[in-house]
Amino acid sequence: MIRAMKFLRRWIIAFALASSLGISLAVADPTAGGPAAVAQALYRSSLDHFVGFTPDSVKRTKPWVAPELYARLWKKVNEPQPKDEAPAFDGDAFLDCQDPPSTVTAGTFSIDGSKAKVDMKLVWSGETRHYTVLLEQVAGAWKVYDVDFGDDGKLTSML
C-alpha cells in the first residue's frame, strides 16, 4: 500500500511540474477513441477513397463530421458547376490537395471542455503540410466541425 502511494505521489508531482513548465503531456493515441482517433479515421478514409469532391466522398465523411459541417459540404457538392469555371474544390476537401499525400498522421491534441484540436501532418514527396482539425462533442462523440489549413484558410470559409 505504501509503495502504491509513493508511485501515485511521484506521478502527481511529475504532472504538476510538467504543467507548471508548460509541457504538454497530450499525445495522439488513435486506439483511444478520442479526438485524435476521429481525425485519423476521417483522414484515413479520405486517403483510402481519394476521388476528389463528389457526393460519394461527402457521404463517406458522415460518421466523423458534425451535422452542420456535413450539411454545408452536402449543399456545396450538389451546387451546379458552370462548365467554364474551376470547381470549388479541385481535389479532396479535407486533404486540400489534388494529389493524395503518401502519409497522414494525427499528432498531439488538446481538449478544452467540449472542443478539441488535433494536429495533422500530411507528407508528399518533397512537401509536408500541417493542418489543425477542430472537433466538438456531439451527442457524446467527437465530430469534426472545421479544418484549419494554415495559410490556405479554413474549410468552412470555402463552403
C-alpha positions in Angstrom: 0.0 0.0 0.0 2.8 2.4 0.9 4.5 1.5 -2.4 1.4 2.4 -4.4 1.0 5.7 -2.6 4.7 6.6 -3.3 4.2 5.7 -7.0 1.0 7.8 -7.2 2.7 10.7 -5.4 5.6 10.7 -7.9 3.1 10.8 -10.9 1.2 13.7 -9.3 4.5 15.6 -8.7 5.7 14.9 -12.3 2.3 16.0 -13.8 2.3 19.2 -11.7 5.9 20.0 -12.6 5.2 19.4 -16.3 2.1 21.6 -16.2 3.9 24.4 -14.4 6.6 24.4 -17.0 4.1 24.4 -19.9 5.0 21.0 -21.1 2.1 19.2 -22.9 1.6 15.6 -21.9 -1.1 15.0 -24.5 -0.1 12.7 -27.3 -2.2 11.1 -30.1 -3.4 7.6 -29.5 -5.6 6.6 -32.4 -6.8 3.5 -30.5 -8.1 5.6 -27.6 -11.3 6.6 -29.4 -10.8 10.3 -28.6 -10.4 13.3 -30.9 -7.2 12.1 -32.5 -8.8 8.8 -33.4 -11.7 10.5 -35.1 -9.4 12.9 -37.0 -7.1 10.0 -38.1 -10.2 7.9 -39.2 -11.6 10.8 -41.3 -8.2 11.4 -43.0 -7.6 7.7 -43.5 -11.0 7.4 -45.2 -10.2 10.4 -47.4 -6.9 8.9 -48.3 -8.2 5.4 -48.9 -11.1 6.7 -51.1 -9.4 9.6 -52.8 -11.8 10.6 -55.6 -12.0 14.4 -55.2 -15.0 16.3 -54.0 -18.0 14.2 -55.0 -21.3 13.3 -53.4 -19.9 9.9 -52.6 -16.8 11.4 -50.9 -19.0 13.7 -48.8 -21.3 10.7 -47.8 -18.2 8.8 -46.6 -17.4 11.6 -44.1 -20.7 11.5 -42.2 -19.5 9.2 -39.3 -16.8 11.7 -38.3 -18.3 15.1 -39.3 -20.5 17.4 -37.2 -24.1 17.7 -38.7 -23.7 21.4 -39.5 -20.4 20.9 -41.5 -21.9 17.8 -43.2 -24.9 19.9 -44.3 -22.7 22.6 -45.7 -20.5 20.1 -47.5 -23.6 18.4 -49.0 -25.0 21.7 -50.2 -21.7 22.7 -51.8 -21.1 19.4 -53.5 -24.6 19.5 -55.1 -24.4 23.1 -56.3 -24.5 23.3 -60.1 -21.0 23.9 -61.5 -20.7 26.1 -64.6 -18.6 24.3 -67.3 -16.2 27.3 -67.8 -15.3 27.7 -64.1 -12.9 25.7 -61.9 -14.7 23.6 -59.3 -15.0 24.8 -55.7 -12.7 22.0 -54.6 -10.2 20.7 -57.1 -9.4 17.6 -55.1 -10.4 16.4 -51.6 -11.9 18.9 -49.3 -10.2 17.6 -46.1 -6.8 16.9 -47.6 -6.9 20.2 -49.5 -5.0 18.8 -52.4 -5.3 17.4 -55.9 -2.9 14.5 -55.4 -3.1 12.3 -52.3 -0.3 12.5 -49.7 1.8 9.4 -49.1 1.1 9.6 -45.3 -1.3 11.3 -43.0 -0.6 11.2 -39.2 -2.5 12.6 -36.2 -0.1 14.3 -33.8 -0.7 16.0 -30.5 -4.1 17.1 -29.4 -5.7 19.3 -26.8 -9.1 19.3 -25.3 -10.9 22.3 -23.8 -14.3 21.3 -22.5 -16.4 20.2 -25.4 -13.9 21.4 -28.1 -10.7 19.7 -29.2 -7.9 20.4 -31.7 -5.8 17.7 -33.4 -2.5 18.5 -35.3 -2.3 16.6 -38.5 0.8 16.0 -40.6 0.5 15.3 -44.3 3.5 14.2 -46.3 4.1 14.2 -50.0 7.3 13.6 -51.9 9.2 16.8 -51.1 6.4 18.5 -49.2 5.0 18.4 -45.7 1.8 20.3 -44.5 0.4 20.7 -41.0 -3.3 21.2 -40.5 -5.4 21.6 -37.4 -8.6 19.6 -37.2 -11.2 21.2 -35.0 -13.7 18.9 -33.2 -16.6 19.3 -30.9 -18.7 16.9 -28.8 -22.0 16.0 -30.5 -24.2 13.6 -28.5 -21.2 12.3 -26.6 -19.0 11.7 -29.7 -16.2 13.8 -31.2 -17.1 15.2 -34.6 -15.0 17.4 -36.9 -16.6 20.9 -37.3 -13.7 22.6 -39.3 -10.2 22.2 -40.5 -7.6 25.0 -40.3 -5.3 24.7 -43.4 -3.0 27.4 -42.1 -2.2 30.0 -44.8 -4.9 28.5 -47.0 -7.6 29.4 -44.5 -10.3 27.2 -43.0 -12.5 24.6 -44.7 -15.7 26.4 -43.6 -14.6 29.6 -45.3 -14.5 27.7 -48.6 -18.1 26.5 -48.3 
